[in-house]
Amino acid sequence: MKILIFGIGGVGGYFGGKLAQAGYDVTMIARGKHLEAIKKNGLVVESINGNFKVKPDLVTDNLAEVPTPDLVILGVKSWQIQEVANKLKPLISPETIVLPLQNGANNVEKLQEILPKKNILAGLCHIVSFVEKPGKIKHISFEPRITFGEIDNSNSERIQQLKKVLDKAEITNFIPENIQLEIWKKFLFITTISGLGGLTRVSIDKIRESEYLYELLQKTAQEIKLIANAKGIPLADEHLEKAFEIIQNQPPGTTASTQRDIMAGRPSELENFNGFIVKEAEKLGLVTPVNKMIYECLLPMESEARDN
């Protein structure tokens, strides 16, 4: 199986590294100093599950060099999905599987605007990892897991084939009954902490310590559930409780990647998180005042980051 990992950040770097370590034909799309370091020394992954180093079959920033892949794993940010899909369009075959692992609730819809529906799976991942320096990925938390499925939740042959690939690479994976629900459960957690984290510029434990801020977190989550339910996603109170259990268990100093992007003045996933909720609410004739407040307060910084 020829595998293309598009984006070698924390997600693409870790999972791509595991697939390369398992002996699969892996091509990695990277940029700049990160690309140079991987070309020269291979990709180093420092993980709580054990460190390893791999030399991918090909690492490049030029898609013209890339053979037609059987599987594409998207390791870019959700706001980069459509740009990447346009680049992939001439490269993929009718049999190529495209698996998005981004945070966000509408990545599949964005891909479907550009790529044939039959190529696309729905997916997400759980991992806390990042590029520590060029050529090195650091995995610091969560048992890495990929959750995936057909858009219609059917148990297809290619789903089972992909499971075998991930099993061989010793990547924990899960095929749920309802992939859309799983995507929204992750979206609920990450959107709840990211926007308010970016606005307050403090870690999750500091937000937890404030009765006022913790209540804002809860209201953010309730509004996300409101939109999910209006769209037919069976997000329930038990899923909110589980998200807040995870929030309670985050160690001191924990921040979300979107929060870190906002604080560093980089383009972030604000539009795909709180912005998505605000815009869906407007379409549905609903109100989400807390998400709107967070979104509007962060929007000037986001616009500035994108102009620079």
N, C-alpha and C positions, 0 to 999 in steps of 0.2 A: 504494500500500500504506500503510495506517494502522499506525504502529508505536508501541507503548507501552513506554517504558523505566521500569521500576519500581525506583527507587533510583538516585540520581545521585551515587554515590561514585566511587572511582577507576575501577572497571570500567564501570558504567552511564554515567558521565559521558564517558569517552573514546569508547566505542563508539556511544553515543547521539549524541554530538557529530559523529562521522564520518558517521553516517546522516543527520543533519540537514543537514550540509554538502553531502551528495550530492543534496539536494533532496527527500528523503522527508518525508512528513507525520508528524512526530515529536511525541509527547506525553511529557513528563517528569514523574514523580512525585518531588517533593523536599519538604524540610521546613525550617521555621524560617528562619534568616538566609540559608542556602544558597538556599532558594526565593526569598526576597525579592531577593537579589542577581541571580539568573538572570532574574527577572521584569523587573528594572530595567535591567540592563546586558547581558543575554545570558550565555551560558556560554563562558568562556575556557578553552581547552585549551593548556597549554604542554607541548610534546612534543619528544623527541629527533629526531622525524621532521619537525618544523616546527610552529609555533604557528598556531592558528586560533581564530576566535570565531564562535558561531552564536546565532541567535535561534530556539528551538524554536517550533513552531506553538502549543503550549500547554504551560505549566508550572504545576502545581497540586499541592495536597495533598488535593484533594477528588475522589474517584473518580466522584461523581455528574456531574461536568462532562465526563467522558472519553467520547468516542465509542467504539463497539465496535471493538476493534483486530483487524487481521489477524495481527499478530505481537506477542507480548509477550516482552521480554527482561528477565529477572530479575537486577537488579544489587544485591540485598540480601545479607546474610550468610546462611549455611546454616541457622542457628538461627531465622531469621525466615521461612523458606520456607512453613511451614504457615499462619501468620498471614496472609501475603500471598495465598496460594492461596484462603483463605476470602473475602478481600476481592474477588478477581478472579472468583470463581464466578458472581455475577450479571451480570458485565460481558461475559464472553466468549461467542462464538457457537460452534456445532459446528465451524466452519472455522478458528477462531482457533488459531494455533500458539503454544505456550508453550515458551520456550527458557531453561532454567536454566544459568547460567554459574558457579555457586558452586563453591568448593572443597568437598570431601566426597565420600563414596562412595555415599550413598543418597538423594540429592536427588530423583531420579526416583520412588523408592518413596514418599517423603514427599508429593510432588505427587499421585501416583496415589491416595493415601488420600482426597483431597479433590476433585480434578478428573477429568473423564473421561480415560481412557487415550489416546483418539484425539487429544486436544489436545496431548499432551506429546511433546517431543523430548528427547533426552539431549544434554548439552553441557558444555563447559568452556572456559576461556580461559587464555591466557598473557599477562600484562602486569604490570608493577610501576608502579602509579599510585595517587594518593591526592588527597583534597581538601586543597589547600594553604591555602586560605582560602575563605570563602563566595563562590560563583560562579566558582571557579577550580580546575581539575583539573591536576595535574602528573604527566606520564608520564616516568619516569626510566630505565627499563631494560626489556629484552626487546623484540623485534619483536612488536607486538600481534597475536595470532592467536586466532581462534575455531575450535574443533573441535566438530563436531556430527554427529548422525545419528539415524535412527529407532531406537527401543528394540530392535527386532528386526533391526537392521542392514540392512534392505531399502533399495534405491535408489529411493525414491519420487519422484513428480513434485514434491511440495512441498519435498523436500530440494534438488532441482535449482533450484527457484524461489528458495529462500532463498540458495543459492549465488550466483545472479545478483544478488540484492539486495546481498549483502556484497561481491561483486566490483565492483559499480558504486560502492559507498562506499569502495573501495580498502582494504578490511579483509582482510588475509590470512586464508584459511580453509581448512579441511581436513575431508574426509569420510573417516573411516578404515574399514577392513574390520570392526573390532571396537570400537565406541564405549565399551563397558564397560571394556575393557582400557586404553584411553586415559585414562578417568576414574581408574582405579586407579593408573596410572603417575604422574599428577599428584598424586593423593592420597598416594601413597608419599612423594614428595618433600616436599610441604608439611607432612604430619603428622610426618615425621621431624625436620624442623628447628623446627617451631612450638612443640611442647610443651617440649622441652629448652631451646629459646631462652627461653621464658617462665619456666622454672624457674631457669636460670642468670642471666638478665637481661643477657646479653652478646651481641654480634654473632656471626655465623657464623664469621668468621675466628678469633675468640677460642676458640670451641669446637674448631675444627680444630687449634689449637695444643696442646690438651690431649690427650694420648694416652688418658687415662681417659674423657674426655667424647666423644671421637671414636669410641671403642669402644662407648659407650652409643648414639650415633647409629646405628651399624651394627646393633646388637642391636634397636633400635627398628624399623629397616627390615626385618630378618629376620622379626620377629614379624608385621609387616604383610603380608609375602609369604605367611607361613603361613596367615593368615586368608583372604587372597585366593584362594589355591589350594584351601582347604577349601570355598570358595563357588563353585568352578568357574571362577575368573578366571585365565587363563594368565600370571600375573605370573612372570617368570623372573629368574635371576641376572643376565642381561644388562641387565634393566631396573633392577636395583639398582645395577649398575656405572655405568649412565648417570646415575642420580640422584646418585650420589656424584661423578661428573665435574662435574655442575652445581654441587654443593655446593663442590667444590674451586675452581671458577671464580668464585664470588661475590666481589665486591670487598669490601675492608675496610669495616666499619660496616654491612653488610647485615643487616637483621632482617626477619622475616616479619610480615604484618599482624596475625595472631592473637597473636604475641608482643607486638607493640606495644599491642594491646588489653589483654592481661593486665597489662603493666607500667603502663599508664595507669589500671588499676582499672575498665576497661569490661567489659561482658559480651563473652565471646569465643566462638570456635568449638571450645573444648576438648571439649565433649560430642560434637561431630560428628567430631572427629579421634581423639585417644587414647582418649576415652571410648567412641567407637563400636567401636574395636578390642577394648577390654576387654569390652564387653557382647556382641559377636559371639563372642568366645572362650568366654565363659561358656555361650552357647547351643550352641556346637559341641563343648563338652567339652574345650577346649584351654586352654593357659596362655600368657599374654603378660606376664611379670613386669616387664619394663622399662616397657612402656606403662602397666601398672597403677601402678607406682611414680610415674611422671610425672603420671598422671591424679589419683591420690589426693593427691599433694603440692600440686597446683594447685587441687583442688576447693574447699577452704575459701575461697580468694581469689575463685574463680568464683561461689560461692554469695553471698559478700558483695557482689560487683559487681552481682548480679542483685537483691539486696534493697534496694540504694540507689536 
